[in-house]
Structure formats: structure tokens, C-alpha cells
Amino acid sequence: MADEDTTRGAADGARQRIVGPARRPEDEEVSIALRPRSLTEFCGQTQVKENLEIALHAARARGEALEHVLLTGPPGLGKTSLAHIVAQEMEVPITVTAGPSIERAGDLVGFLTNLEQGEVLFIDEIHRMPRTVEEKLYSAMEDFRIDIVLDKGPHARTISLNLKPFTLIGATTRPALLTAPMKTRFGIPLHFQFYQVEELVRIITRAAELLHVPLDPPGAQEIASRSRGTPRVANRLLRRVRDYAQVRGDGSITREAADSALRMQGVDERGLDDLDRRFLRAIIDFYDGGPVGIEALAATLGEETDTLVDVVEPYLLQIGMVGRTRTGRQALLEAYRHLGLRSPERPTQAGLFEASPDE
């Protein structure tokens, strides 16, 4: 039988998860202080950095604006930080906004006409822009021109405004929701991967130095191993461990202090929290290990489908605890081992991603 809290609603619990990758209000001030200022300071994402470094060097050498950049990947991996680094490297100002904030074409026109030569316009969650606004961007990105319609009916007329060459940086966690015409207008598409533990150790060590927190290598390793491959989560866990070490210890972060602090927060040795474990237990206890459709899981857990797809699943897929089959999600052997459960006898998992014979 499943735990009682398996069926308990947690609609806003997902937003408040300590290991959730979504940005939280308390992250803002600290993230600005810890944000890397150059590509040299930016840890991880080696291929992204190499490709971007070449493009930046070439654009500076030609005295041109950098081509438009599309940053894709899960939340919390540093897309916003990299956008600020691009502006820093190009020595130009950056204007920051978000897709949901641009409700009308007039809002977009205001941003674009205020940009100077080579400036950066960063649009986070660009996939959430209204389609009518997105279409206005096409000519702005391609020809540095935007058309404005004045009046209505028989008196309607169009004026064309020339824009100064600029760089648009779009960031999205859902690239599939962008239209093909929008995607093709980005000359530099860059995809972020989850970080390795060693990369997170470097990020945590740097953050501890900036926060003036004593941290030993085993302590950094312990926090990194539970950070779900996400720097935003790593910095958040570091702050919680810092508080614990200050109140329950001598202020120094050791492996023991990190372990005790994170267990108190409900974060286990693989970085899973209560929602992750409820997700796995729902598949195992209610649906015999799966496969089960994501909508059924969302109803069982009282969560939004998007929360499970965007926030919970990616990490569980990455560490091999959940698989996607043609008929739904399935708990893999690693999930049973982690939860201390006996795995069922069933056919090999080798065919999880195979197409059916008729396809």
C-alpha cells in the first residue's frame, strides 16, 4: 500500500521544493552576487562555452553585433548568467525581459526601438510570447526592421522603422513550443546539459569563498552529489547547509554537517525529495511499476502534468530511475534499489525506447 502522502495534493509544494530548479524569490539577491562575470568564471558547459567564445571573438574582430543566440535546456543551469556574460564580453548594455511580460506588439516595439548599436535584448521563457508578438520579431531579427500599423480599416497604413543591429538572446526550457520560423532566425543555438558532480564541486567551492563560508572538499562533494546536476539547486543547498553548520556546528561545512542538514531538509543521497519519491512510489504502488500515462500520474499525485514533465521527470530519467515507453512511464530497477524495494520479475527493459514492429 502506498504512503498516505502519495495522494496528497502538492500544487504549490512543487514550487517550494528545495531541490526544485525553478527560481525562487530568495534566490535572486544571492544569485546576482554569485553570478559569474566572464566565460572564464563560468564553470561547466564546455561545448557551449567553446562555441560561444569563437562567435564572440569573431564578432568583436569584425566590429559587428553578435548573431542572435538561442539558449535551451532545463531550468537553473545558467542560461540567464550566460546572457549577462555575453553582454559583458561584448561590452554592451543588456535589456532583460520575459516572454509572458510582452503581451502586445507595442511592448516589443518599445524594447526594440530603445536598443543601441550591438546591445543585447534577453527574453527569458521566450516560448511563452504571444504568437502575434513573435511574428513581429521575424523582420526585426532578420532585417533589423519592424512594421507598425497605424489606424484601422480603410485609413490603416503601415510604417517601417529601421532598428540598429542588436543581439537577441532567447532562453527556453521548452524549445519544442517555439515555431520553426522563430528557431531558424537564431544563428547560434546552444543547448545546456545537466552538470557533472565535479563541475558542481567547483561552483559550490567558488560560492562558499564569495559567501565567506568555511567549506572542506568532502562537504562540497556531499552537497554537489545531491544537487541534481543544477547550479541553482547547489547554491540553494549550500545556503541551507551553511545555516545548519552555523546553528548546530562550528560554522564549518563538513561532509557530516552537509549530510545531516540535507537529510533534515528531506533530500536524500541521490538528491531526491518527497515529490520525487512520491512520483516513484505512485508508479510502483498504484500501477505495478508501470507503464502508466503521465496524466494518470498527475491525477494520482494531485500535481500539474507540466510540473511532472518539466520539473520531476528530467532528473529521474537522467539517473535511470524512470523510463519512457510507448504506453507511459515505467519505474526501472534503480528506482526499486533506491527505495529499498524488491523489483518485480518482468521482461528486460532493453525495449523501452524501441518502436513497435508496425512503425
C-alpha positions as CSV (number, residue, x, y, z in Angstrom):
1,M,0.0,0.0,0.0
2,A,1.3,3.5,-0.8
3,D,2.2,6.0,1.8
4,E,-0.7,8.3,2.8
5,D,1.0,11.4,1.3
6,T,1.3,9.7,-2.1
7,T,-2.2,11.0,-2.9
8,R,-1.9,14.3,-1.1
9,G,-2.1,17.4,-3.3
10,A,1.0,19.5,-3.5
11,A,0.2,22.1,-6.1
12,D,2.4,24.8,-4.6
13,G,4.7,22.3,-2.9
14,A,6.4,21.7,-6.3
15,R,7.2,25.4,-6.5
16,Q,8.7,25.5,-3.0
17,R,10.9,22.4,-3.3
18,I,14.4,23.0,-2.0
19,V,15.7,20.8,-5.0
20,G,13.3,22.4,-7.5
21,P,15.1,24.1,-10.4
22,A,12.6,27.0,-10.6
23,R,13.8,30.4,-9.5
24,R,12.6,31.4,-6.0
25,P,12.4,35.0,-4.6
26,E,15.1,34.2,-2.0
27,D,17.5,33.1,-4.8
28,E,17.5,36.4,-6.6
29,E,19.8,38.5,-4.4
30,V,22.3,35.7,-3.8
31,S,22.3,34.6,-7.5
32,I,23.3,38.1,-8.6
33,A,26.2,38.1,-6.0
34,L,27.3,34.6,-7.1
35,R,26.8,35.1,-10.9
36,P,30.0,34.6,-12.9
37,R,31.1,37.7,-14.7
38,S,33.1,36.1,-17.6
39,L,33.3,33.0,-19.6
40,T,36.5,32.1,-17.6
41,E,34.5,32.2,-14.4
42,F,31.6,30.2,-15.8
43,C,32.0,26.5,-14.8
44,G,30.9,23.6,-16.9
45,Q,29.0,23.5,-20.3
46,T,32.3,23.2,-22.1
47,Q,30.9,22.8,-25.6
48,V,28.5,25.7,-25.1
49,K,31.4,28.0,-23.9
50,E,33.7,27.0,-26.7
51,N,31.2,27.7,-29.4
52,L,30.1,30.9,-27.9
53,E,33.7,32.1,-27.3
54,I,34.5,31.6,-31.0
55,A,31.4,33.6,-32.0
56,L,32.2,36.4,-29.6
57,H,35.8,36.7,-30.7
58,A,34.7,36.8,-34.4
59,A,32.0,39.4,-33.8
60,R,34.4,41.6,-31.8
61,A,37.0,41.3,-34.5
62,R,34.6,42.4,-37.2
63,G,33.1,45.1,-35.0
64,E,29.6,43.7,-35.5
65,A,26.8,42.7,-33.2
66,L,26.8,39.1,-32.2
67,E,24.4,36.8,-34.1
68,H,21.1,36.0,-32.3
69,V,21.5,33.3,-29.6
70,L,19.0,30.6,-28.5
71,L,19.7,29.0,-25.1
72,T,17.8,25.8,-24.4
73,G,17.8,23.3,-21.6
74,P,16.3,22.6,-18.1
75,P,15.9,25.5,-15.7
76,G,18.6,26.5,-13.3
77,L,21.6,25.6,-15.5
78,G,22.9,29.2,-16.1
79,K,21.1,30.5,-19.2
80,T,20.5,33.9,-17.6
81,S,24.0,34.1,-16.3
82,L,25.4,33.3,-19.8
83,A,23.2,36.0,-21.4
84,H,24.7,38.6,-19.0
85,I,28.2,37.3,-19.8
86,V,27.6,37.8,-23.5
87,A,26.8,41.5,-22.8
88,Q,29.8,41.8,-20.6
89,E,32.1,40.2,-23.2
90,M,30.7,42.4,-26.0
91,E,31.0,45.5,-23.6
92,V,27.3,46.5,-24.3
93,P,24.3,47.0,-22.1
94,I,21.7,44.3,-21.7
95,T,17.9,44.7,-21.5
96,V,16.1,41.8,-19.7
97,T,12.5,40.8,-20.0
98,A,10.4,37.6,-20.1
99,G,8.0,36.2,-22.7
100,P,4.9,36.5,-20.5
101,S,5.7,40.2,-19.9
102,I,5.4,41.1,-23.6
103,E,1.7,40.9,-24.0
104,R,1.3,43.2,-27.0
105,A,3.3,44.1,-30.1
106,G,3.6,47.6,-28.8
107,D,5.5,46.4,-25.8
108,L,8.0,44.7,-28.1
109,V,8.4,47.8,-30.3
110,G,9.3,49.8,-27.2
111,F,12.1,47.4,-26.3
112,L,13.5,47.3,-29.8
113,T,13.4,51.0,-30.7
114,N,15.3,51.8,-27.5
115,L,18.2,49.4,-28.3
116,E,21.5,51.0,-29.3
117,Q,24.1,49.5,-31.7
118,G,25.1,46.0,-30.7
119,E,23.0,45.9,-27.5
120,V,21.6,42.7,-26.1
121,L,17.9,42.0,-25.6
122,F,17.4,39.0,-23.4
123,I,14.0,37.3,-23.4
124,D,13.6,34.6,-20.9
125,E,10.8,32.0,-21.4
126,I,10.7,33.2,-25.0
127,H,8.3,30.3,-25.9
128,R,5.6,32.0,-23.8
129,M,5.4,35.1,-26.0
130,P,2.0,35.5,-27.8
131,R,2.2,34.3,-31.4
132,T,1.3,37.8,-32.8
133,V,4.2,39.3,-30.9
134,E,6.6,36.5,-32.0
135,E,5.7,37.3,-35.7
136,K,6.7,40.9,-35.2
137,L,10.2,39.7,-34.2
138,Y,10.8,38.0,-37.5
139,S,11.7,41.1,-39.5
140,A,13.4,42.7,-36.5
141,M,15.8,39.8,-36.2
142,E,16.4,39.2,-39.9
143,D,16.3,42.7,-41.4
144,F,16.6,44.9,-38.3
145,R,13.3,46.5,-39.3
146,I,9.8,46.5,-37.7
147,D,6.5,47.4,-39.3
148,I,3.9,49.3,-37.3
149,V,0.2,49.5,-38.4
150,L,-1.4,52.9,-37.7
151,D,-5.2,53.4,-37.7
152,K,-7.7,50.8,-38.7
153,G,-10.0,50.0,-41.6
154,P,-9.7,52.0,-44.8
155,H,-7.4,54.5,-43.1
156,A,-4.9,51.9,-42.0
157,R,-1.3,52.4,-43.1
158,T,2.0,50.8,-42.3
159,I,5.2,52.5,-41.3
160,S,8.6,50.7,-41.3
161,L,11.0,51.6,-38.5
162,N,14.7,50.8,-39.0
163,L,16.4,49.3,-36.0
164,K,20.1,49.4,-35.0
165,P,21.7,46.0,-35.2
166,F,21.2,44.2,-32.0
167,T,21.6,40.7,-30.5
168,L,18.5,38.9,-29.3
169,I,19.2,36.1,-26.7
170,G,16.2,33.9,-26.1
171,A,16.1,31.3,-23.3
172,T,13.6,28.5,-23.1
173,T,13.1,25.2,-21.3
174,R,10.6,24.1,-23.9
175,P,12.2,24.6,-27.4
176,A,9.5,22.3,-28.9
177,L,7.0,25.1,-28.3
178,L,8.9,27.6,-30.5
179,T,7.8,27.8,-34.1
180,A,10.1,26.7,-36.9
181,P,10.3,30.3,-38.3
182,M,11.5,31.6,-34.9
183,K,14.1,28.9,-34.4
184,T,15.6,29.4,-37.8
185,R,16.3,33.1,-37.1
186,F,18.7,32.2,-34.3
187,G,22.2,31.9,-35.7
188,I,23.7,30.4,-32.6
189,P,21.6,27.6,-30.9
190,L,23.2,26.4,-27.7
191,H,21.8,23.6,-25.5
192,F,22.6,23.2,-21.8
193,Q,23.2,19.8,-20.2
194,F,23.0,18.8,-16.6
195,Y,26.3,19.4,-14.8
196,Q,28.7,16.7,-13.6
197,V,29.4,16.4,-9.8
198,E,32.9,17.6,-10.3
199,E,31.7,20.8,-12.1
200,L,29.2,21.4,-9.3
201,V,32.0,21.0,-6.7
202,R,33.9,23.9,-8.4
203,I,30.7,26.0,-8.4
204,I,30.0,25.3,-4.7
205,T,33.6,26.0,-3.7
206,R,33.6,29.3,-5.6
207,A,30.2,30.3,-4.0
208,A,31.5,29.4,-0.5
209,E,34.5,31.6,-1.0
210,L,32.3,34.5,-2.1
211,L,30.0,33.9,0.9
212,H,33.0,33.6,3.3
213,V,31.8,30.1,4.4
214,P,34.5,27.6,5.6
215,L,34.0,24.5,3.3
216,D,36.1,21.4,3.1
217,P,36.3,19.2,-0.1
218,P,34.2,16.3,1.3
219,G,31.5,18.8,2.3
220,A,31.4,20.3,-1.2
221,Q,31.3,16.8,-2.7
222,E,28.3,15.8,-0.5
223,I,26.3,18.9,-1.5
224,A,27.2,18.5,-5.2
225,S,26.1,14.9,-5.3
226,R,22.6,15.9,-4.1
227,S,22.3,19.0,-6.3
228,R,20.6,17.2,-9.3
229,G,23.1,18.5,-11.8
230,T,21.8,22.0,-11.3
231,P,23.9,25.0,-10.1
232,R,20.8,26.9,-8.8
233,V,20.0,23.9,-6.6
234,A,23.6,23.6,-5.5
235,N,23.8,27.2,-4.3
236,R,20.4,26.8,-2.5
237,L,21.6,23.7,-0.7
238,L,24.8,25.4,0.2
239,R,22.9,28.2,2.0
240,R,20.8,25.7,3.9
241,V,23.9,23.7,5.0
242,R,25.6,27.0,5.9
243,D,22.7,27.8,8.3
244,Y,22.7,24.4,9.8
245,A,26.5,24.5,10.4
246,Q,26.2,27.9,12.0
247,V,23.5,26.8,14.4
248,R,24.3,23.2,15.1
249,G,28.0,23.2,14.5
250,D,31.1,25.4,14.5
251,G,30.2,27.2,11.2
252,S,32.4,24.9,9.0
253,I,30.7,22.8,6.3
254,T,32.0,19.2,6.6
255,R,30.6,16.1,5.0
256,E,28.8,15.2,8.2
257,A,27.3,18.6,8.5
258,A,26.1,18.6,4.9
259,D,24.6,15.1,5.3
260,S,22.7,16.0,8.5
261,A,21.5,19.3,7.1
262,L,20.2,17.9,3.9
263,R,18.6,14.8,5.4
264,M,16.7,17.3,7.7
265,Q,15.5,19.0,4.5
266,G,14.3,15.7,3.1
267,V,17.0,15.5,0.4
268,D,18.4,12.0,0.2
269,E,21.9,10.9,-1.0
270,R,20.8,10.9,-4.7
271,G,19.2,14.4,-4.5
272,L,15.6,13.1,-4.4
273,D,13.0,14.8,-2.2
274,D,9.5,13.9,-1.2
275,L,7.9,14.7,-4.5
276,D,10.4,12.5,-6.4
277,R,9.8,9.6,-4.0
278,R,6.0,10.0,-4.2
279,F,6.3,10.0,-8.0
280,L,8.3,6.7,-8.0
281,R,6.0,5.2,-5.3
282,A,2.9,6.1,-7.3
283,I,4.2,4.2,-10.3
284,I,5.2,1.2,-8.2
285,D,2.4,1.0,-5.7
286,F,-0.6,2.1,-7.8
287,Y,0.4,0.9,-11.2
288,D,2.6,-2.1,-10.5
289,G,5.7,-0.3,-11.7
290,G,4.1,0.9,-14.9
291,P,3.9,1.7,-17.7
292,V,1.4,4.5,-16.8
293,G,0.4,7.6,-18.6
294,I,1.6,11.0,-17.3
295,E,-1.9,12.3,-16.9
296,A,-2.9,9.4,-14.7
297,L,0.2,10.0,-12.6
298,A,-0.6,13.7,-12.3
299,A,-4.1,12.9,-11.1
300,T,-2.8,10.4,-8.6
301,L,-0.3,12.9,-7.1
302,G,-2.5,15.9,-7.3
303,E,0.1,17.7,-9.4
304,E,0.0,19.6,-12.7
305,T,1.2,17.5,-15.7
306,D,3.7,20.2,-16.7
307,T,5.2,20.1,-13.2
308,L,5.9,16.4,-13.6
309,V,7.2,16.6,-17.1
310,D,9.4,19.7,-16.7
311,V,10.5,19.5,-13.0
312,V,10.4,16.0,-11.8
313,E,10.9,13.7,-14.7
314,P,14.1,15.1,-16.3
315,Y,16.3,14.2,-13.3
316,L,14.7,10.8,-12.7
317,L,15.3,10.0,-16.4
318,Q,18.9,11.2,-16.2
319,I,19.8,8.9,-13.3
320,G,18.0,5.9,-14.7
321,M,15.1,5.5,-12.2
322,V,12.3,6.2,-14.7
323,G,11.9,5.1,-18.3
324,R,9.5,6.3,-21.1
325,T,7.8,3.5,-23.0
326,R,5.3,3.7,-25.9
327,T,2.5,3.3,-23.3
328,G,3.7,5.5,-20.5
329,R,6.3,5.9,-17.6
330,Q,7.9,2.9,-16.0
331,A,9.9,2.5,-12.8
332,L,13.3,1.0,-13.5
333,L,15.4,-1.3,-11.4
334,E,17.4,1.6,-10.0
335,A,14.2,3.1,-8.5
336,Y,13.5,-0.2,-6.7
337,R,17.0,-0.3,-5.3
338,H,16.9,3.3,-4.1
339,L,13.6,2.8,-2.3
340,G,14.7,-0.5,-0.8
341,L,12.0,-2.4,-2.6
342,R,12.2,-5.8,-4.3
343,S,11.9,-5.4,-8.0
344,P,9.3,-7.4,-9.9
345,E,10.1,-10.2,-12.3
346,R,9.3,-8.9,-15.8
347,P,10.8,-8.8,-19.3
348,T,14.1,-7.0,-19.9
349,Q,14.0,-3.2,-20.1
350,A,16.0,-3.2,-23.3
351,G,13.0,-2.4,-25.4
352,L,11.9,0.7,-23.6
353,F,12.6,3.0,-26.4
354,E,12.1,0.6,-29.4
355,A,9.5,1.3,-31.9
356,S,6.6,-1.1,-32.4
357,P,7.0,-3.7,-35.3
358,D,4.2,-1.9,-37.2
359,E,6.0,1.5,-37.1
